[in-house]
Amino acid sequence: MSASLSPTSRSGERGFSLIELIVVLAIVAIAAVAVAPLAGPWRQGKLVDVAAREMALALRAARSAAINANQDTIFTLDGAAGHYWSDRAPIPKALPARVTAALAPGLPLGRIRFFPDGGASGGTIVLSDAYRSASIRIDALSGRATVDVRR
């Protein structure tokens, strides 16, 4: 009784080739990449982050337009409709569908005036969804917009 370490031929048994395994793994990887953003809990609340940063950019652009044109510029927020714009960029920009916005006292419609010297009427805009909230504070003296995101 001697044990043989040499492989034996098994005719009739079939396995998967390396190419077949790679193709299946590639299909699974593509499916995982396509589904992951839809189901991931890490994505919840990111809409508020993005919306707050985009609105802060629009506020900074309105401030720059007031300084460059040497005229007052008015930034308008219509939180009920989910839009915002300035008189220098009159095409309304939309907020994401599940994000709400209001000026700090809870007013859905409001305006912030930017002056040619860089100052502003000031105020705070609050954006929120079911997971997070963000506030954009516009300093009255300097007209600068700062974003603060909270869980």
DADAGI-V392702 format. One record per residue. N is the residue number from 0. PHI is phi as a letter, one per 30 degrees, with the letter a starting at -180 (NA if undefined). OMEGA is omega in radians with two decimals (NA if undefined). D_FIRST is the distance of its C-alpha to the first C-alpha in Angstrom with 1 decimal. Layout:
# DADAGI-V392702
[[N;PHI;OMEGA;D_FIRST] [N;PHI;OMEGA;D_FIRST]]
This chain:
# DADAGI-V392702
[[0;NA;3.09;0.0] [1;c;3.13;3.7] [2;d;-3.13;6.6] [3;c;3.13;9.4] [4;c;-3.12;12.9] [5;d;-3.13;14.9] [6;d;3.12;17.0] [7;c;-3.13;16.6] [8;d;3.12;19.9] [9;c;3.13;21.2] [10;d;-3.14;24.3] [11;j;3.09;26.9] [12;d;3.12;26.4] [13;b;3.06;29.3] [14;b;3.10;30.2] [15;c;3.09;33.5] [16;d;3.14;34.6] [17;d;3.12;36.0] [18;d;3.14;39.5] [19;d;3.11;39.3] [20;d;3.13;38.4] [21;d;3.12;41.2] [22;d;3.13;43.7] [23;d;3.11;42.8] [24;d;3.12;43.1] [25;d;3.12;46.5] [26;d;3.12;47.8] [27;d;3.14;46.9] [28;d;3.12;48.5] [29;d;3.11;51.7] [30;d;3.13;51.9] [31;d;3.12;51.5] [32;d;-3.13;54.2] [33;d;-3.05;56.6] [34;c;-3.03;56.2] [35;e;-3.13;56.1] [36;d;-3.12;59.9] [37;d;-3.00;60.8] [38;c;-3.01;58.8] [39;d;3.10;58.8] [40;d;3.12;60.8] [41;d;-3.13;61.5] [42;d;-3.09;63.8] [43;d;3.13;66.0] [44;i;-3.13;69.4] [45;d;3.11;68.9] [46;d;3.14;71.7] [47;d;3.11;74.2] [48;e;-3.10;73.1] [49;d;-3.13;73.6] [50;d;3.14;76.8] [51;d;-3.14;78.3] [52;d;3.09;77.6] [53;d;3.12;79.0] [54;d;3.09;82.1] [55;d;3.07;82.6] [56;d;3.11;82.5] [57;d;3.08;85.1] [58;d;3.11;87.2] [59;d;3.09;87.0] [60;d;3.10;87.9] [61;d;3.10;91.0] [62;d;3.12;92.0] [63;d;3.12;91.7] [64;d;3.11;93.7] [65;d;-3.14;96.5] [66;d;-3.09;96.6] [67;d;-3.12;96.5] [68;d;-3.09;99.1] [69;h;3.11;101.2] [70;b;3.06;101.5] [71;d;3.05;100.1] [72;b;-3.11;96.9] [73;c;3.04;95.9] [74;c;-3.09;92.3] [75;c;3.07;92.1] [76;c;3.02;89.3] [77;c;-3.07;89.3] [78;d;3.14;86.6] [79;d;3.12;87.3] [80;d;-3.13;86.6] [81;i;-3.13;83.9] [82;b;3.00;85.6] [83;b;-3.12;87.1] [84;a;3.00;89.3] [85;b;-3.12;92.0] [86;d;3.06;95.3] [87;d;3.06;94.1] [88;b;-2.94;90.9] [89;d;3.13;92.1] [90;d;-3.09;89.0] [91;d;3.03;87.4] [92;c;-3.08;83.8] [93;c;2.99;81.8] [94;d;3.04;79.7] [95;e;-2.97;76.3] [96;e;-3.05;76.5] [97;c;-3.12;75.4] [98;c;3.08;77.3] [99;c;-3.12;80.8] [100;b;3.09;83.4] [101;a;2.98;86.7] [102;d;-2.97;89.0] [103;e;3.11;88.6] [104;d;3.13;91.4] [105;j;3.14;89.5] [106;d;3.13;91.5] [107;d;3.12;89.6] [108;c;-3.13;92.2] [109;a;-3.12;93.4] [110;b;3.02;94.5] [111;b;-3.11;94.1] [112;c;3.06;96.7] [113;c;-3.06;96.0] [114;c;-3.12;99.0] [115;d;3.13;99.7] [116;d;3.12;99.5] [117;j;3.13;95.9] [118;d;-3.13;96.5] [119;a;3.05;95.8] [120;d;3.06;97.0] [121;i;3.11;93.7] [122;k;3.12;91.5] [123;b;3.08;88.0] [124;c;-3.14;85.9] [125;c;3.07;83.1] [126;c;3.14;80.2] [127;a;2.94;77.7] [128;b;-3.07;75.0] [129;d;-3.01;72.9] [130;c;-3.04;70.7] [131;b;2.98;72.9] [132;b;3.12;76.5] [133;b;3.06;78.0] [134;b;3.07;81.5] [135;c;-3.11;83.4] [136;c;3.10;86.3] [137;c;-3.11;89.1] [138;d;-3.09;91.2] [139;d;-3.07;94.9] [140;d;-3.07;96.0] [141;c;-3.11;93.4] [142;i;-3.10;92.3] [143;d;3.12;88.6] [144;c;3.10;85.9] [145;b;-3.07;83.0] [146;c;3.05;80.0] [147;b;-3.11;78.4] [148;c;3.13;75.4] [149;b;3.03;74.4] [150;d;NA;71.7]]
